[in-house]
Structure formats: C-alpha cells, structure tokens
C-alpha cells in the first residue's frame, strides 16, 4: 500500500522539479522518477527509525531519572531521628512508675472530677461536665495550670537526662519548638536553665506534626550547629459541653538528635479522607519508612473510634486506648500518643504504631522502633 503511493509521489515530485522546456519523454526523466520514489521511502523510513530510537532512549532516560529520584526521596523520607530523652505528664500521673504502667498497658484510669461551666449560649443555665486533670494541679486555676505543668515537665526532663547519663552542661539545644503560652514557656525555660541546660534565645511555635518534619529536615541536613532539637509543650483545654471525651491535659518534651537514644522516631503520614486517602495505605507507608516487614506488635490511639480502621490494616490497638488516661488533650493529642508509643517501644523492645488527630483535626499515623533493632520479619 505504501510503495505505490511513494512511486506516485516520486513521479509527481519529478514533474514539479523537472526543468521547463526539457523533454519528459526521455530515459533521464523516467530514471529520476524511479529513483525519487524509493528515495523518498528510504528517507521517511530512516526518519521513522530515528524517531523511534530517540523516543525509546528518551523514555529509558526518563524512567531512570524517575527511579533515581524515587530512591533519593525514599532514602531521605525513611531516615529516622533518635529520641534521646522524653518527658510526659497527664491526668494518669507523672512518676516513673506511672509511665512504666502506661507503657505496659496496666495503668489505672485517671480520676474524673466535675466542673461547672457556663451554658453554650448566653442566658443558658450553667452545666456540670466531667474533666480529667493532673492531680498535682487539681486545685489550680485554668490560668496557672499550664505554668504548673511546665514546671513539672522541666523537672522530669532534667531528671531523665541525668538518669541517661547525658551531661546537661554539654547538651546544647540548637532549636526549640514550643506549644503553650509565654508564661508557661518562661517557667519551662527557667526550670531547664537551672540544670543547667543551654537553650537558644528564641523559640519557634509548634504547629502540629509538620513541625516535626521540619525538625527531621534540620537534623538530616547535618549542619554542625544543629545537633539537638527540643520539642515540648503543654495543653490544658477548657471543658466544653459537646465533647465526646472529658477535657484533659498533657505536657510532653522530646530531645531529638541524629544518634543515640533508645528509640527511633520515623516520619508520620496524614490520612485525609476527603481526598480519598485510606488508613491502610498510610500504615503501609510508615511501615516502609521503618523497614518493617509486618505490622507493629502494638498501636496507641486516643479513643476507640481509631481501633477499627487500624485493625483493618492488621494493627492491634485495642490494648492501648489512651482516653481513660488523658481525656481530651486538645491540640497535643498527636504528640501525646507518639510519646506513649515511644514508651511502649522502649518497654517492650518492639515496634509500636500510633494514630491521633493533628492540630488540623486530620488523623496522623506513625511508628516508633527500638534503637538498633533489626527489621521485623
């Protein structure tokens, strides 16, 4: 089909290019007509072959470039940071015994108390609601609770550093991310300075788990001036009438570094259901970050609503539902659950997952792995 067309095209081209007045009946004309047709065909075929091989080579180069970028992304995304020290306070308590019980799943639920608050709308009668608070500051006003929590948090963190043999005089903190009011921060800073622990002059606000990603990036950049990062905060949300959980509170602190520590912290993944994201996919993603061949032995969640979607991903979360011990910790629910997961991983020497709502309300999933532990098989 192609060759007759090319012969006709060659003859037409010869007619168009043939000099005016020159006879078209001679052998020369027919010779040119015969050569032009296969010549055009060969040129077209050669161009087609060149285009085919060029496109194939370009695709191979593109595929190699994409694969290389994916490898670089995975290598960077999977690199953990080390949790060198932690502190945690909540309605469950603040002593080493209470923390150990929390890690073993044998903690006693926090004692509920009642609080009288104004009605939801102006003119509504006052209402009595349940709250769970840290018992050491039970009689404090809401204005002073964060300050009291911050003071105890600093004391617990310093004690932990000393017990782990970390010299507070040389443990220079390169960056601090803080969640809480300025009065609580000043109290926390003064408590650490008495250790003494050297802190930077300024702090950055904790803005959810995206802030932890920033800390990962800073530590992985291997900048000599960034050796340790402190993330800490206190939360004591006010009691409300329409919350499924009683108002609670929490104070947490992490000392992060590129080495050392007893557990490894991996990046978390958000699960935005409005965009079609699934809990099971996020679980698989964070397991890949931690190089886990099977689901973590335990998972920590705030309330029972998170148990079922995690169980669908074969993550066992029923034994570590934390609402009885924290109530509703407000904006610090994710750091609280992550810290409990770190306690569980350290105590049981096995990977522990966690899931909680971030400051935006979107669920976040992560996993904590004991330091120097081999991948689970």
LOFI-520428 format. One line per 4 residues: their letters; for each residue z, y, x of N, C-alpha, C. Coordinates in steps of 0.02 Angstrom, whole numbers, plus 50000, padded with zeros to 5 digits. Layout:
REM LOFI-520428
A	Z Y X Z Y X Z Y X | ...
END
This chain:
REM LOFI-520428
XXXX	50000 49940 50041 50000 50000 50000 50000 50063 50043 | 50035 50060 50099 50041 50120 50141 49978 50131 50182 | 49948 50075 50209 49892 50083 50255 49831 50115 50222 | 49809 50093 50162 49752 50128 50130 49766 50202 50120
XXXX	49826 50217 50101 49843 50288 50091 49837 50326 50157 | 49861 50295 50212 49858 50328 50277 49786 50337 50300 | 49742 50286 50285 49671 50291 50304 49639 50350 50266 | 49653 50354 50202 49625 50409 50162 49651 50476 50187
XXXX	49716 50478 50204 49744 50540 50230 49713 50558 50297 | 49699 50507 50339 49668 50521 50403 49598 50548 50395 | 49559 50520 50348 49492 50545 50336 49493 50616 50310 | 49539 50630 50264 49546 50698 50237 49564 50747 50292
XXXX	49610 50727 50336 49630 50771 50391 49572 50783 50438 | 49531 50730 50450 49473 50738 50494 49423 50788 50465 | 49412 50782 50399 49366 50828 50365 49391 50900 50371 | 49456 50910 50363 49484 50977 50366 49479 51008 50436
XXXX	49486 50966 50486 49486 50991 50555 49417 50988 50589 | 49369 50955 50555 49302 50947 50586 49268 51015 50591 | 49239 51031 50649 49207 51097 50659 49151 51109 50608 | 49147 51170 50584 49096 51189 50535 49027 51186 50568
XXXX	48980 51157 50534 48911 51152 50559 48898 51090 50600 | 48949 51055 50619 48940 50994 50658 48929 50936 50610 | 48882 50892 50626 48865 50837 50582 48923 50789 50573 | 48934 50769 50511 48987 50722 50496 48960 50652 50485
XXXX	48896 50640 50506 48866 50575 50495 48863 50533 50558 | 48887 50562 50612 48882 50525 50674 48941 50479 50686 | 48934 50441 50740 48986 50393 50758 49051 50429 50776 | 49045 50489 50804 49106 50526 50826 49151 50541 50766
XXXX	49121 50562 50711 49161 50579 50651 49200 50517 50626 | 49164 50461 50621 49197 50401 50595 49249 50373 50644 | 49237 50385 50709 49286 50363 50758 49351 50402 50750 | 49344 50469 50742 49404 50510 50732 49439 50491 50667
XXXX	49400 50478 50615 49431 50459 50551 49470 50395 50557 | 49443 50347 50595 49476 50283 50604 49539 50289 50646 | 49537 50330 50698 49595 50338 50743 49649 50380 50709 | 49631 50430 50672 49680 50475 50642 49727 50439 50594
XXXX	49699 50392 50555 49741 50357 50505 49797 50317 50537 | 49781 50270 50582 49837 50234 50613 49880 50279 50657 | 49850 50332 50684 49890 50378 50724 49943 50411 50682 | 49923 50435 50623 49973 50464 50577 50026 50413 50558
XXXX	50003 50352 50545 50050 50299 50526 50101 50286 50581 | 50076 50283 50643 50120 50270 50700 50170 50327 50710 | 50146 50389 50702 50191 50447 50709 50245 50444 50656 | 50226 50430 50594 50275 50426 50540 50325 50369 50552
XXXX	50298 50312 50575 50343 50255 50588 50391 50270 50645 | 50365 50302 50698 50408 50320 50754 50463 50369 50733 | 50444 50418 50690 50494 50466 50666 50547 50431 50623 | 50523 50383 50581 50571 50347 50539 50620 50307 50582
XXXX	50594 50274 50634 50638 50235 50676 50688 50279 50713 | 50663 50336 50737 50708 50383 50772 50763 50407 50725 | 50744 50424 50664 50793 50448 50615 50844 50394 50599 | 50821 50332 50592 50866 50277 50576 50917 50266 50632
XXXX	50894 50262 50695 50940 50250 50750 50987 50310 50762 | 50960 50371 50752 51003 50430 50760 51058 50431 50708 | 51039 50415 50645 51090 50414 50592 51141 50359 50604 | 51117 50300 50627 51164 50245 50640 51212 50263 50696
XXXX	51186 50294 50748 51230 50315 50804 51279 50369 50782 | 51255 50415 50741 51299 50468 50717 51355 50438 50674 | 51338 50389 50631 51389 50357 50590 51439 50320 50633 | 51415 50285 50684 51461 50249 50729 51507 50297 50764
XXXX	51479 50354 50788 51521 50404 50821 51572 50433 50773 | 51549 50446 50711 51595 50474 50661 51651 50424 50645 | 51633 50360 50636 51683 50309 50621 51734 50304 50678 | 51710 50306 50740 51756 50303 50797 51802 50363 50799
XXXX	51774 50422 50783 51815 50483 50783 51868 50480 50728 | 51849 50456 50669 51897 50449 50614 51951 50399 50631 | 51931 50342 50660 51980 50291 50679 52028 50317 50731 | 52002 50355 50779 52045 50384 50831 52094 50434 50802
XXXX	52070 50476 50757 52114 50525 50726 52167 50490 50683 | 52148 50437 50649 52198 50400 50610 52251 50369 50655 | 52230 50342 50712 52278 50313 50759 52326 50366 50785 | 52299 50425 50802 52341 50479 50827 52389 50502 50772
XXXX	52364 50507 50710 52407 50528 50654 52463 50478 50643 | 52446 50413 50641 52496 50362 50630 52547 50361 50686 | 52524 50368 50748 52570 50367 50805 52620 50424 50800 | 52595 50484 50782 52639 50542 50775 52684 50535 50715
XXXX	52656 50512 50660 52694 50507 50597 52748 50453 50601 | 52735 50401 50640 52782 50345 50644 52836 50354 50696 | 52830 50405 50737 52880 50415 50790 52946 50439 50760 | 53001 50404 50772 53065 50422 50740 53103 50473 50781
XXXX	53157 50497 50753 53208 50534 50791 53273 50495 50787 | 53317 50508 50833 53380 50471 50836 53436 50512 50805 | 53474 50479 50762 53532 50511 50732 53591 50499 50778 | 53607 50549 50818 53659 50541 50870 53729 50543 50841
XXXX	53738 50581 50788 53804 50585 50755 53794 50610 50684 | 53839 50590 50640 53836 50612 50571 53905 50625 50543 | 53908 50664 50491 53970 50676 50454 53953 50680 50380 | 53999 50656 50338 53986 50654 50266 54051 50660 50228
XXXX	54052 50705 50180 54111 50716 50137 54087 50720 50065 | 54125 50690 50021 54108 50692 49950 54168 50674 49908 | 54160 50670 49843 54215 50650 49799 54245 50582 49817 | 54206 50539 49850 54231 50473 49870 54284 50479 49924
XXXX	54284 50534 49962 54332 50543 50017 54298 50568 50079 | 54334 50565 50135 54307 50590 50198 54334 50553 50259 | 54375 50503 50250 54405 50468 50307 54359 50414 50332 | 54368 50391 50395 54327 50335 50420 54332 50274 50376
XXXX	54390 50260 50347 54398 50203 50303 54353 50210 50241 | 54352 50270 50212 54311 50282 50153 54237 50276 50169 | 54217 50301 50228 54147 50297 50248 54127 50224 50259 | 54171 50185 50288 54157 50114 50300 54150 50077 50234
XXXX	54194 50092 50187 54189 50060 50121 54125 50079 50086 | 54104 50141 50094 54041 50164 50064 53982 50124 50094 | 53985 50112 50160 53931 50076 50194 53930 50002 50175 | 53988 49975 50157 53991 49904 50140 53982 49891 50066
XXXX	53977 49944 50026 53969 49936 49954 54033 49918 49918 | 54090 49934 49949 54155 49917 49919 54196 49979 49904 | 54165 50038 49904 54202 50099 49893 54228 50103 49821 | 54283 50138 49812 54312 50149 49746 54279 50210 49714
XXXX	54256 50207 49652 54226 50265 49620 54272 50325 49621 | 54242 50384 49628 54281 50446 49629 54316 50457 49562 | 54373 50488 49566 54412 50501 49505 54381 50560 49467 | 54368 50549 49404 54340 50602 49362 54396 50647 49336
XXXX	54382 50711 49334 54427 50759 49304 54386 50799 49252 | 54420 50841 49216 54385 50881 49165 54389 50955 49184 | 54341 50991 49159 54338 51063 49171 54312 51097 49108 | 54343 51153 49091 54322 51191 49033 54272 51245 49054
XXXX	54215 51245 49022 54163 51294 49039 54140 51329 48977 | 54105 51385 48986 54078 51423 48930 54023 51383 48896 | 54010 51398 48833 53956 51366 48796 53889 51381 48826 | 53839 51344 48806 53773 51352 48835 53743 51420 48817
XXXX	53759 51446 48758 53732 51510 48736 53789 51558 48722 | 53777 51624 48727 53829 51673 48712 53857 51662 48642 | 53922 51663 48636 53954 51653 48572 53971 51581 48557 | 53943 51534 48595 53960 51463 48584 54031 51450 48607
XXXX	54066 51404 48575 54135 51389 48597 54135 51356 48666 | 54192 51362 48700 54199 51330 48765 54196 51254 48757 | 54174 51222 48809 54168 51149 48808 54203 51119 48868 | 54225 51058 48859 54257 51021 48913 54208 50969 48939
XXXX	54195 50970 49004 54148 50924 49035 54183 50887 49092 | 54154 50830 49111 54181 50791 49166 54151 50814 49232 | 54191 50813 49285 54168 50829 49352 54200 50779 49400 | 54169 50769 49458 54199 50731 49512 54198 50775 49574
XXXX	54256 50787 49603 54262 50833 49659 54300 50799 49716 | 54290 50827 49775 54327 50806 49834 54401 50821 49823 | 54442 50770 49828 54512 50777 49808 54551 50827 49852 | 54530 50836 49914 54566 50881 49958 54558 50955 49939
XXXX	54509 50969 49897 54500 51038 49875 54498 51042 49799 | 54534 50997 49767 54531 50992 49695 54556 51056 49661 | 54604 51089 49691 54634 51148 49660 54600 51213 49682 | 54549 51207 49725 54514 51267 49748 54470 51296 49692
XXXX	54457 51360 49696 54410 51391 49650 54339 51377 49674 | 54291 51387 49630 54222 51374 49649 54201 51419 49707 | 54230 51478 49712 54212 51524 49766 54235 51500 49834 | 54286 51459 49836 54314 51437 49900 54301 51364 49916
XXXX	54271 51327 49870 54260 51256 49881 54213 51244 49940 | 54157 51281 49943 54110 51271 49997 54143 51286 50065 | 54185 51337 50067 54219 51354 50129 54264 51297 50151 | 54300 51269 50104 54346 51213 50120 54306 51152 50143
XXXX	54251 51138 50110 54208 51082 50130 54179 51093 50199 | 54158 51154 50214 54128 51169 50279 54179 51160 50335 | 54240 51181 50323 54292 51173 50375 54304 51099 50390 | 54310 51059 50337 54321 50987 50347 54260 50953 50378
XXXX	54201 50977 50361 54140 50948 50389 54136 50959 50464 | 54153 51020 50486 54153 51034 50558 54204 50991 50594 | 54262 50984 50564 54314 50942 50596 54292 50870 50602 | 54260 50843 50550 54238 50773 50552 54182 50764 50604
XXXX	54136 50812 50608 54081 50806 50655 54106 50808 50727 | 54152 50853 50742 54180 50857 50809 54216 50792 50827 | 54253 50765 50780 54289 50702 50792 54239 50646 50806 | 54184 50644 50768 54133 50593 50779 54101 50599 50847
XXXX	54086 50660 50868 54057 50671 50934 54103 50646 50989 | 54166 50661 50982 54215 50640 51032 54222 50564 51033 | 54223 50532 50975 54230 50459 50972 54169 50424 51002 | 54110 50456 50997 54050 50426 51025 54039 50444 51098
XXXX	54087 50481 51126 54082 50498 51197 54032 50552 51213 | 54014 50592 51164 53967 50647 51176 54008 50708 51198 | 53993 50733 51257 54029 50791 51284 54007 50853 51245 | 54052 50880 51206 54034 50938 51165 54020 51000 51208
XXXX	54045 51002 51269 54032 51059 51312 53960 51061 51337 | 53929 51002 51341 53860 50998 51365 53810 50984 51309 | 53835 50971 51250 53791 50955 51193 53764 51020 51163 | 53716 51050 51197 53688 51114 51175 53643 51102 51114
XXXX	53655 51138 51060 53614 51133 51000 53558 51184 51004 | 53496 51160 51001 53439 51205 51008 53422 51242 50944 | 53433 51208 50887 53415 51237 50822 53463 51212 50769 | 53477 51254 50720 53521 51235 50665 53485 51250 50599
XXXX	53484 51201 50555 53461 51210 50486 53522 51203 50441 | 53533 51254 50400 53594 51256 50360 53579 51266 50286 | 53617 51230 50244 53612 51239 50171 53682 51257 50145 | 53688 51315 50116 53753 51339 50092 53758 51414 50099
XXXX	53812 51442 50074 53818 51515 50078 53840 51536 50148 | 53838 51601 50160 53853 51628 50227 53926 51620 50246 | 53970 51623 50197 54042 51615 50211 54055 51544 50235 | 54025 51495 50201 54033 51426 50221 54004 51414 50290
XXXX	53946 51446 50305 53917 51438 50371 53963 51466 50425 | 53990 51524 50413 54035 51554 50463 54095 51509 50475 | 54121 51478 50423 54177 51432 50431 54157 51371 50471 | 54099 51343 50455 54074 51284 50491 54061 51301 50564
XXXX	54030 51358 50577 54015 51379 50646 54079 51388 50686 | 54129 51420 50656 54192 51430 50692 54226 51363 50707 | 54221 51316 50661 54251 51251 50674 54218 51214 50731 | 54152 51220 50738 54117 51188 50793 54128 51225 50858
XXXX	54133 51291 50855 54143 51330 50916 54210 51314 50948 | 54259 51295 50908 54325 51278 50935 54324 51212 50974 | 54269 51174 50969 54267 51108 51001 54270 51108 51077 | 54233 51148 51116 54181 51195 51094 54113 51161 51090
XXXX	54072 51186 51044 54003 51162 51038 53958 51223 51037 | 53910 51224 51082 53867 51283 51091 53813 51283 51038 | 53810 51337 50999 53761 51343 50944 53715 51403 50957 | 53654 51402 50930 53611 51461 50936 53639 51518 50894
XXXX	53616 51578 50909 53642 51637 50874 53618 51640 50802 | 53559 51614 50788 53531 51618 50721 53521 51547 50693 | 53518 51543 50627 53505 51479 50594 53444 51486 50549 | 53416 51431 50530 53360 51429 50483 53383 51394 50420
XXXX	53356 51414 50362 53378 51383 50299 53352 51312 50291 | 53394 51269 50264 53372 51202 50245 53335 51208 50179 | 53271 51186 50179 53229 51193 50119 53204 51125 50095 | 53246 51076 50097 53226 51010 50075 53201 50967 50132
XXXX	53172 50910 50114 53151 50862 50165 53093 50887 50207 | 53058 50938 50184 53006 50969 50226 53037 50999 50289 | 53099 51022 50283 53135 51049 50341 53147 50994 50392 | 53163 50934 50369 53173 50878 50415 53108 50862 50452
XXXX	53051 50868 50418 52987 50858 50452 52978 50909 50508 | 53000 50970 50497 52996 51021 50550 53039 51001 50609 | 53098 50975 50596 53141 50952 50650 53109 50895 50689 | 53076 50849 50654 53039 50796 50687 52987 50825 50735
XXXX	52948 50873 50709 52894 50902 50749 52922 50937 50811 | 52977 50972 50803 53006 51008 50860 53031 50960 50913 | 53064 50906 50893 53089 50858 50941 53032 50819 50974 | 52979 50805 50938 52923 50767 50965 52879 50809 51010
XXXX	52883 50875 51003 52843 50919 51046 52867 50917 51119 | 52926 50888 51131 52954 50880 51198 52960 50946 51235 | 52979 50997 51198 52992 51062 51229 53060 51058 51263 | 53065 51074 51328 53129 51066 51363 53187 51102 51330
XXXX	53173 51158 51297 53227 51197 51267 53252 51167 51201 | 53214 51120 51173 53233 51089 51109 53255 51017 51124 | 53319 51007 51131 53345 50940 51147 53384 50910 51089 | 53420 50952 51053 53459 50929 50995 53451 50978 50938
XXXX	53449 50952 50877 53443 50993 50817 53499 50972 50769 | 53532 51021 50741 53586 51009 50694 53563 51028 50624 | 53566 50980 50578 53553 50993 50507 53619 50982 50469 | 53638 51030 50429 53702 51025 50394 53701 51068 50331
XXXX	53747 51053 50286 53752 51093 50226 53807 51070 50180 | 53823 51112 50133 53873 51096 50082 53845 51115 50014 | 53862 51076 49963 53839 51088 49895 53894 51071 49846 | 53910 51118 49803 53960 51107 49751 53934 51138 49687
XXXX	53886 51105 49654 53855 51134 49594 53904 51144 49538 | 53892 51196 49499 53935 51210 49442 53926 51158 49388 | 53978 51146 49350 53974 51099 49294 53930 51127 49239 | 53891 51083 49208 53848 51103 49152 53856 51052 49096
XXXX	53834 51071 49037 53845 51028 48978 53790 50976 48968 | 53730 50988 48994 53674 50944 48978 53652 50901 49037 | 53696 50888 49084 53678 50846 49141 53697 50774 49128 | 53654 50726 49145 53671 50655 49135 53727 50631 49181
XXXX	53739 50667 49236 53792 50650 49283 53843 50705 49285 | 53906 50689 49297 53956 50742 49306 53942 50781 49369 | 53957 50846 49368 53947 50886 49428 53988 50859 49485 | 53958 50852 49543 53992 50826 49602 53986 50876 49659
XXXX	53990 50850 49720 53981 50892 49779 53971 50848 49840 | 53947 50879 49893 53936 50842 49955 53933 50891 50013 | 53952 50867 50071 53943 50903 50134 53916 50853 50184 | 53863 50871 50220 53833 50825 50268 53817 50861 50332
XXXX	53812 50823 50387 53791 50850 50451 53757 50795 50491 | 53700 50813 50523 53665 50766 50567 53654 50801 50634 | 53668 50766 50687 53648 50789 50754 53589 50745 50775 | 53530 50776 50779 53469 50739 50793 53447 50750 50865
XXXX	53420 50698 50895 53393 50702 50962 53334 50654 50970 | 53300 50658 51026 53243 50615 51038 53264 50547 51066 | 53327 50539 51084 53351 50474 51108 53425 50467 51092 | 53452 50408 51108 53523 50395 51095 53537 50381 51022
XXXX	53600 50383 51005 53620 50370 50935 53621 50297 50918 | 53642 50282 50858 53649 50213 50836 53598 50194 50782 | 53564 50242 50752 53512 50227 50703 53452 50272 50715 | 53394 50248 50694 53332 50287 50699 53313 50311 50629
XXXX	53296 50374 50626 53276 50405 50563 53200 50413 50563 | 53168 50389 50510 53096 50395 50504 53078 50445 50449 | 53018 50470 50453 52996 50520 50404 52995 50490 50334 | 53006 50533 50286 53006 50512 50216 52940 50529 50183
XXXX	52930 50503 50123 52870 50517 50084 52890 50536 50013 | 52859 50589 49988 52871 50610 49919 52828 50569 49871 | 52851 50562 49810 52815 50525 49758 52802 50572 49700 | 52743 50601 49698 52725 50647 49644 52688 50609 49589
XXXX	52724 50590 49537 52694 50551 49484 52638 50588 49448 | 52642 50655 49446 52590 50695 49412 52523 50689 49448 | 52524 50671 49511 52462 50662 49550 52443 50589 49558 | 52475 50546 49518 52457 50475 49519 52489 50436 49576
XXXX	52537 50464 49611 52569 50429 49666 52620 50379 49639 | 52626 50322 49672 52670 50269 49649 52726 50256 49699 | 52783 50235 49672 52841 50220 49715 52824 50163 49763 | 52789 50112 49740 52772 50055 49783 52730 50077 49842
XXXX	52684 50124 49832 52642 50147 49887 52684 50185 49939 | 52730 50227 49915 52774 50263 49961 52818 50215 50000 | 52843 50163 49967 52884 50113 50001 52844 50080 50057 | 52782 50061 50042 52739 50030 50093 52726 50078 50151
XXXX	52718 50142 50135 52704 50192 50187 52762 50199 50235 | 52823 50207 50208 52880 50217 50253 52898 50153 50290 | 52883 50095 50260 52893 50032 50297 52845 50028 50356 | 52784 50054 50347 52736 50055 50402 52760 50102 50457
XXXX	52789 50160 50438 52816 50205 50489 52868 50169 50532 | 52911 50130 50500 52966 50096 50536 52945 50028 50564 | 52882 50009 50555 52857 49945 50580 52897 49887 50551 | 52909 49890 50486 52945 49837 50451 52895 49790 50418
XXXX	52901 49726 50431 52856 49677 50402 52878 49655 50332 | 52941 49669 50315 52967 49652 50249 53013 49708 50225 | 53026 49712 50160 53068 49766 50134 53137 49767 50166 | 53167 49827 50169 53235 49831 50196 53284 49790 50154
XXXX	53337 49767 50187 53385 49723 50153 53420 49759 50096 | 53432 49824 50103 53467 49863 50052 53431 49929 50043 | 53444 49961 49986 53418 50028 49973 53471 50068 49936 | 53476 50132 49953 53527 50177 49925 53493 50224 49875
XXXX	53521 50229 49816 53495 50275 49765 53554 50312 49733 | 53539 50368 49700 53592 50406 49668 53611 50376 49601 | 53562 50360 49559 53577 50334 49493 53534 50273 49478 | 53550 50239 49424 53518 50176 49407 53445 50184 49386
XXXX	53424 50245 49369 53355 50255 49350 53307 50239 49406 | 53330 50244 49468 53287 50231 49526 53285 50157 49546 | 53329 50117 49516 53334 50046 49537 53271 50008 49518 | 53248 50016 49456 53191 49975 49432 53127 49987 49471
XXXX	53106 50051 49482 53044 50060 49521 53049 50034 49592 | 53108 50037 49622 53116 50009 49689 53115 49933 49688 | 53144 49904 49637 53142 49831 49631 53070 49806 49623 | 53028 49846 49590 52958 49827 49583 52923 49824 49651
XXXX	52950 49862 49699 52924 49860 49768 52964 49813 49812 | 53008 49772 49780 53049 49722 49814 53102 49755 49860 | 53124 49814 49841 53180 49847 49875 53242 49836 49832 | 53294 49808 49861 53356 49794 49823 53402 49854 49825
XXXX	53412 49886 49767 53452 49947 49765 53512 49942 49719 | 53520 49886 49684 53574 49881 49634 53643 49888 49665 | 53653 49866 49727 53719 49865 49757 53740 49933 49786 | 53694 49981 49789 53711 50045 49820 53689 50104 49776
XXXX	53710 50103 49714 53702 50160 49668 53760 50207 49681 | 53746 50270 49700 53797 50315 49727 53825 50366 49678 | 53800 50369 49617 53826 50418 49569 53901 50412 49558 | 53931 50352 49557 54004 50349 49548 54044 50380 49604
XXXX	54013 50390 49662 54049 50416 49720 54033 50489 49736 | 53977 50514 49709 53957 50583 49723 53950 50625 49661 | 53943 50595 49602 53924 50634 49544 53853 50661 49556 | 53841 50721 49531 53777 50754 49544 53786 50802 49603
XXXX	53759 50785 49663 53769 50829 49721 53722 50888 49724 | 53682 50898 49672 53639 50957 49670 53581 50952 49718 | 53567 51008 49753 53508 51012 49796 53512 50968 49857 | 53570 50941 49873 53578 50900 49933 53582 50825 49916
XXXX	53552 50806 49860 53552 50734 49842 53516 50693 49895 | 53458 50716 49918 53419 50677 49967 53456 50670 50033 | 53482 50725 50063 53521 50715 50125 53582 50670 50115 | 53614 50674 50057 53672 50631 50044 53652 50558 50044
XXXX	53597 50540 50009 53576 50471 50006 53551 50447 50074 | 53517 50490 50111 53494 50471 50178 53554 50456 50223 | 53606 50497 50218 53664 50487 50261 53700 50421 50244 | 53705 50406 50179 53735 50342 50160 53692 50284 50187
XXXX	53626 50291 50183 53582 50239 50210 53592 50230 50285 | 53605 50285 50320 53619 50280 50392 53684 50242 50404 | 53735 50256 50363 53798 50220 50369 53789 50145 50356 | 53748 50129 50305 53736 50058 50288 53698 50024 50345
XXXX	53646 50057 50371 53607 50028 50426 53650 50016 50487 | 53694 50064 50502 53738 50056 50560 53789 50001 50549 | 53818 49998 50489 53870 49948 50475 53841 49877 50472 | 53783 49869 50439 53755 49803 50428 53702 49783 50479
XXXX	53685 49830 50524 53635 49817 50576 53570 49789 50547 | 53548 49821 50494 53483 49804 50464 53454 49866 50432 | 53389 49866 50423 53356 49924 50394 53382 49937 50323 | 53387 50001 50306 53410 50021 50240 53365 50076 50213
XXXX	53339 50066 50154 53298 50117 50122 53340 50165 50081 | 53310 50218 50059 53345 50266 50016 53294 50302 49973 | 53317 50327 49916 53274 50365 49870 53317 50415 49833 | 53293 50476 49828 53330 50529 49792 53282 50586 49777
XXXX	53302 50629 49732 53261 50688 49715 53271 50742 49768 | 53216 50772 49790 53219 50827 49837 53237 50891 49800 | 53240 50947 49837 53258 51011 49805 53208 51030 49750 | 53146 51007 49755 53096 51022 49704 53101 50977 49643
XXXX	53144 50926 49647 53150 50877 49593 53105 50817 49600 | 53060 50818 49649 53014 50762 49661 53050 50708 49701 | 53045 50645 49680 53078 50591 49717 53051 50584 49788 | 53095 50569 49834 53077 50559 49904 53105 50492 49926
XXXX	53066 50455 49966 53084 50388 49989 53082 50386 50065 | 53131 50353 50095 53132 50345 50167 53167 50281 50188 | 53171 50270 50253 53204 50210 50279 53239 50228 50345 | 53297 50198 50355 53336 50206 50416 53340 50137 50451
XXXX	53332 50137 50517 53331 50074 50554 53382 50077 50610 | 53421 50024 50621 53467 50023 50678 53430 50034 50744 | 53459 50070 50789 53427 50085 50852 53417 50022 50893 | 53359 50019 50927 53343 49963 50971 53338 49897 50934
XXXX	53328 49898 50868 53322 49835 50832 53248 49816 50829 | 53232 49752 50835 53162 49732 50831 53136 49737 50760 | 53071 49739 50754 53041 49742 50687 53058 49678 50649 | 53072 49686 50584 53089 49629 50543 53027 49586 50532
X	53036 49521 50534 52980 49475 50523 52997 49426 50469
END
